């Protein structure tokens, strides 16, 4: 988990030359507001250049493992702690509950020859807190009692038991940074395996999306009476997460 891509969005010149802001394709949920579009194009050009530069350097590490004969003895985890809004919903930076900010890569590779482990994508809602326990599990080491997070190494090795699959993941915006074009109030949320996301401000429902039908989160259902029962179910899940984590966040009334 490395620093780039991150503000300021500037990569070495050979990578910046590959990306022209005028040619950047924006996501469908970037509003057609001139100052938002202009900033998004400019930042994304640098953002993509940083990703390409990172990918090239990551390739150097993998080549070094091959050259040293260490590939089959090395697990490689590639992940990020947050995404970046880059103009989606008129927002920039992190600290937002929309998909562009929270849905980040987690790729596990390397290790023994491919025929000894499971491969492919998995839809489990995994959090950063699961990575230490999973890393220990991949290396065959015991997970200390009391360590937060689940050991998902069973998803990698077919001879190990699979973990209990969580139905949801907990989202938190704890201390607002008050950066411009970002959220300036604390929030909590839950995202589920069956495609729902629900986010609240203190004492106030805020966002509700059906991600299967609306992956770009265009339609907020949080204040639509047709979805009261769904909101009630998701608030129950959110309440369970708050209690389980010792959080003191004040939920809306049901």
N, C-alpha and C positions, 0 to 999 in steps of 0.2 A: 504494500500500500504506500505509494509514493506521492510526493507533493503535486507534480503536474498531472493532469491539466488543472490549473488554478490561476486565479487573478494574481498578477497582471498576465493577460493572455498573449505572451510573447515567447516565441520559440527561436532557435537559431535560424539565420537567414535562409539557409538552403531548404528548410521546411516551410517557412513563412511564404516563400515564393510559390509554393504549390497551391495556395488557397487565396482566392480573390474574394473579398466580401460581396461583390456584385454577383458572384456565381453561387453563393451559398444558398442551399434550399432550406427554408425554415419549416418547422413543424406546423401541423394544421391548426394548432391552438395558439399560435402567435398572432395577436390582433393586428389588423392593418392600420396601425397608428404610426405615423411617420417616424417619430423619435424612438419608438420601441423597435421598429423594423431596422432602422439605421444602426442602433446600438447592438441589436442581436446579430446582424450580419457581420459587423466589425469584430465583435467578441468571438463569434463562432469561428471565423477564419483563423484567429490565433489559437482557439481551443482545439480545432482539428489539427493544426500544425503541431501543437504540443502532444496530442495523442499519437500522431505519426512518429514523432521523434522518440516518444516513450516506447512505442512498439519496436522501433529499430534497436534501441538499447536493450530492451527485454530479449530480443533475438540474440544479441551478443552474449547475454548470460546463458541462454539455452545452448548456444554453440560452445561456450566454454565448458559447460557440463558434459556435452558430448565429447569434446576434445580430451577431457580429463577422465573419461570413463565413469562418470558419476551420475549419469542420467537415471539409471534404474535404481539408484540408492537415494534419490532426492525427490521429495514431494515439493511441488511448486503451487503456491496459492496466489492468485491474482485477484485483488478486491479493492474496493474504495469505501470510504466512510460516508460519502454523500455525493449527490449529483449536482447539477447546476440548471437553474430554470432557463437561462438564456432567452428571455423574452416570452416564453410560454405563459399565458394568462397575464401578460404584462409585467411579469416578475423577473428579477435577476438574482443571482446568487443562490444560496442554500436556505436552510431553516424554514422551508415550506413543505406542506404535506402532499403536494401534487407529485405525480409519478416521476417527472423529470428530476426531482430532487431526491426522492427516497428509493427509487428502483435502480440499484447499482449492480455492477458485475460481481460475481463470485465464481471464479473458475479454478478448479483443482486439477492439476495435471502432474506429469512426471511419474515417478515411482516405478514399480515393477512392470514387466511386459504387459501389453494391453489385454491379453487373454486371461489375466488373473484378477481383474477387477471390473466392476460395473462401469458403464460409461453412458453418456447422454445427458439430456436436460432433466431437471426436476423442478417441480412447482412448489416445493416446500417454502413457507415463509421463514427464511433464515435471517438472523440478526448478527451483527458484529460480535455480540457476546458469545455466540456459538463457536467462533473460530478458535479460541484457545483450547477448548475441550476437544474439538474436532482435530486440531493439530496434534495434540497428545495421543488421541486415538489412532491417527494415521501412523504414528511412530511406535505404536504398541506400548505406550506408557499409560499408567493409571491416571484417571482424572481425580484430583484431590477432592475430598468431601467438602461440600460447601461452595465449590466453584460454580458460578452462575453460567448458564448456557448449556446446550445439549451437545453430546458427541455424535456427529453425523458421519463418522468414518464408516459406519455400516452401509452407507449409500455407495461407498467406494469398493468395499471388499465383500464378495458374495458369501464368504464363510462366517460373516458376523451378523448378528441380529440387527434388524433395522430399528431405528429409534421410534418412539411414539410420535406420530406425525401431528404437529400442532395445527389447530384449525384456523389460527389467526396469528398475526404479529402485532406488536405494540409500537406505536409511533409517538414520539415526544418532541415538542419544541419547548424546552424548559426555560431558558433565559433568552429573551429576544435580544438580538444584536442591534436592532434599530438601524440597520443599514437601509439606505434608500431602496425603493422597489422591492421591499421584503416585508415579512409579517412582523408587526411590532407588539404582539401580545402572546403570552404563553398559550399553547394548545396541546391537546392530546388526541390520539386517533388509534384506530384499529383497521387493519386490512386483512381480509379473510381469503381462505383458499377457494371459496365459491364465488369470488369475484366482486366483493363489496368493499368499499372504503367509507369510513365514517370518522369525521373529525369535529371536535368541539373546542370552543373557547370556554373560559371559565363561566359556568352557569348558562351557556348559550350554545345550542346546536349551530353548526357552521356549514359543513360540507358533507354531502352524501352522494356517492357515485356508484353506479353499476358498471364496473370496469369491463365486463364481458361485452356489454352493449355499447359502452361509451368509453373506449380506451383513452381518448384525448380529454376526457373530463369536461365536456362542454356543458352538460346539463346537471345542475346542482339540485338534488332531490330532497335536501335536508328540511325544507319547509313546505313540502308537497304532501297534503293530507293523505294522498293515496298510498304513501310509503311510511305511514306512522308505525305500522307493525314491524316493518323492517328496521326502522330507526330504533324502536324499542328493543329488538333483538340485539342489534349491534351495540346499543348502549349497555346492555347486560354484559356483553363480552368485554367492553371497555372497563366497566366497573370491576370485573374479575381481575383484569390486568392491573388496575390501580391498586386493588387490595393486595394482590400477590407481590407487587413490587414495593409496597410500603409508601406509595405516592400519596400526597395530600391534596391533589388537584380536585377542585370543586366541579362536579358534573352538573349538567342541566337537570331539572326535574323531569321525570319520565313523561 
